[in-house]
C-alpha cells in the first residue's frame, strides 16, 4: 500500500509540474479564455460548418470542442503541454466530437497551417512578430486569423471587438 501511495504521489507531482512548466517554458498564458469570449471570437471569424480551424496553444481543448460542437467545424489543436493534450483529447471524447477534433503535441511554430480556414490564437504579444511571419508564408489568401488580447503588428484587422479585445484578420 505504501508503494502505491508513493507512486501515486510522484505521479500527481509530475503531472502538476508538466501542467505548469512545459507551457511556461514556451511563455504561454496560464489562463483559458472564457466561453463567451471564445464563442464571440468564432462568430466574428464567421466559422462555418466543415471548415478547418487551428488553435495555437489549444490547452485543454475548449476552443476545439466549441468549434466542432457549436459551429460544425473540424478542429486541430497545437499544444506544447503533454498534460493539456491528454485533457484536450478527453474533453473532445466527453463532448462527442472526437471524430472532428485532433490535438497535436508540439511547437506551434513547427505546425503546418497551410490547410487552415481559420487560425485561433490566445497567446501573448511577444508571439506576434513570429506568428505574422509564419502566417505570411503558410496561410492561403482568405484565411481568417483570430487573436485574443494581442494584435499583429503590420496587419490591419477586418473586425475588432473592443469589449472582448478580439482581432480578426483576413490574409
C-alpha positions in Angstrom: 0.0 0.0 0.0 2.9 2.4 0.8 4.4 1.8 -2.6 1.1 2.5 -4.3 0.7 5.8 -2.4 4.3 6.8 -3.2 3.8 6.1 -6.9 0.5 8.0 -6.8 2.1 11.0 -5.1 5.0 11.1 -7.5 2.6 10.9 -10.4 0.5 13.7 -9.1 3.6 15.9 -8.5 5.0 15.1 -12.0 1.6 15.8 -13.7 1.4 19.2 -11.9 4.9 20.1 -12.9 4.3 19.2 -16.5 1.0 21.1 -16.5 2.7 24.3 -15.4 6.3 24.1 -16.5 6.0 23.0 -20.2 3.7 25.8 -21.2 5.7 28.3 -19.1 8.8 27.4 -21.0 7.0 28.5 -24.2 5.8 31.7 -22.5 2.2 30.8 -22.9 -0.6 32.4 -20.8 -1.7 30.1 -17.9 -5.4 31.0 -18.2 -8.1 30.0 -20.6 -10.4 32.4 -22.4 -14.0 32.5 -21.1 -16.6 30.6 -23.1 -18.5 33.7 -24.1 -15.2 35.3 -25.4 -14.4 32.2 -27.4 -17.9 32.0 -28.9 -17.8 35.7 -29.8 -14.4 35.2 -31.5 -15.6 32.3 -33.6 -18.7 34.2 -34.6 -16.6 37.2 -35.6 -14.4 34.9 -37.6 -17.5 33.6 -39.4 -16.5 30.0 -38.7 -18.7 27.7 -40.9 -19.6 24.0 -40.8 -16.9 21.9 -42.4 -14.2 24.5 -42.2 -10.8 23.7 -40.6 -9.8 25.6 -37.6 -6.4 25.5 -36.0 -6.0 26.6 -32.3 -2.4 27.5 -31.5 -1.8 26.7 -27.9 -5.0 24.7 -27.5 -4.7 24.0 -23.8 -7.5 21.7 -22.6 -9.4 22.0 -25.9 -12.2 24.4 -25.1 -11.9 26.2 -28.4 -11.7 23.0 -30.4 -14.7 21.4 -28.7 -16.8 24.6 -29.2 -15.7 24.9 -32.9 -16.7 21.3 -33.6 -19.9 21.1 -31.4 -21.5 24.5 -31.9 -20.1 25.5 -35.3 -19.8 22.1 -37.1 -16.1 22.8 -37.9 -13.2 20.4 -37.9 -10.5 21.5 -35.4 -6.9 20.9 -34.8 -5.1 22.0 -31.7 -1.4 22.5 -31.4 -0.3 22.2 -27.8 3.1 22.0 -26.1 2.0 20.7 -22.7 1.6 16.9 -22.6 -1.0 17.0 -19.8 -3.1 19.6 -21.6 -3.0 17.4 -24.8 -4.4 14.5 -22.8 -7.1 16.6 -21.1 -8.0 18.1 -24.5 -8.4 14.7 -26.0 -10.6 13.6 -23.1 -12.7 16.7 -23.5 -13.3 16.0 -27.1 -14.3 12.4 -26.4 -16.5 13.5 -23.4 -18.3 16.1 -25.7 -18.8 13.6 -28.5 -16.7 15.5 -31.1 -13.5 13.4 -31.1 -14.1 12.5 -34.8 -13.8 16.2 -35.7 -11.1 17.2 -33.2 -7.4 16.4 -33.4 -4.7 17.6 -30.9 -1.1 17.5 -31.9 1.6 17.8 -29.2 4.4 20.1 -30.3 5.7 23.6 -31.0 3.1 25.8 -32.8 5.9 27.2 -35.0 6.5 23.8 -36.5 2.9 23.1 -37.3 1.8 23.2 -40.9 -1.1 25.7 -41.1 -1.5 25.7 -44.9 -4.9 23.9 -44.8 -6.4 26.2 -42.2 -9.6 28.2 -43.0 -9.4 29.9 -39.5 -6.5 30.2 -37.1 -7.2 31.0 -33.5 -4.5 32.3 -31.1 -4.8 33.3 -27.5 -1.1 33.9 -26.8 1.0 36.9 -25.7 2.1 39.8 -27.8 5.6 38.5 -27.8 4.5 35.9 -30.3 3.0 38.4 -32.7 6.0 39.1 -35.0 7.0 35.4 -35.5 3.3 34.4 -35.9 2.8 37.1 -38.5 5.8 35.9 -40.5 4.5 32.3 -40.3 1.1 33.4 -41.4 2.5 35.3 -44.4 4.4 32.2 -45.5 1.9 29.5 -44.9 -1.7 30.7 -45.0 -3.8 30.8 -48.1 -5.4 34.0 -49.2 -8.7 34.4 -47.5 -7.7 32.5 -44.3 -9.1 34.2 -41.2 -6.9 34.7 -38.2 -8.4 35.4 -34.8 -6.3 36.7 -31.9 -7.4 37.5 -28.4 -5.6 40.1 -26.3 -2.9 40.9 -28.9 -2.7 42.2 -32.4 -0.4 41.5 -35.3 2.0 44.4 -35.8 1.6 45.1 -39.5 -1.8 43.5 -40.5 -4.9 45.6 -40.2 -7.9 43.8 -38.5 -11.0 43.4 -40.6 -13.0 43.2 -37.4 -12.1 44.5 -33.9 -14.2 43.8 -30.8 -13.0 46.4 -28.2 -15.1 44.9 -25.4 -13.6 41.4 -25.6 -10.3 42.5 -27.2 -10.7 40.2 -30.2 -8.9 40.9 -33.5 -10.0 39.2 -36.8 -7.7 39.4 -39.8 -8.1 38.1 -43.3 -5.0 37.2 -45.3 
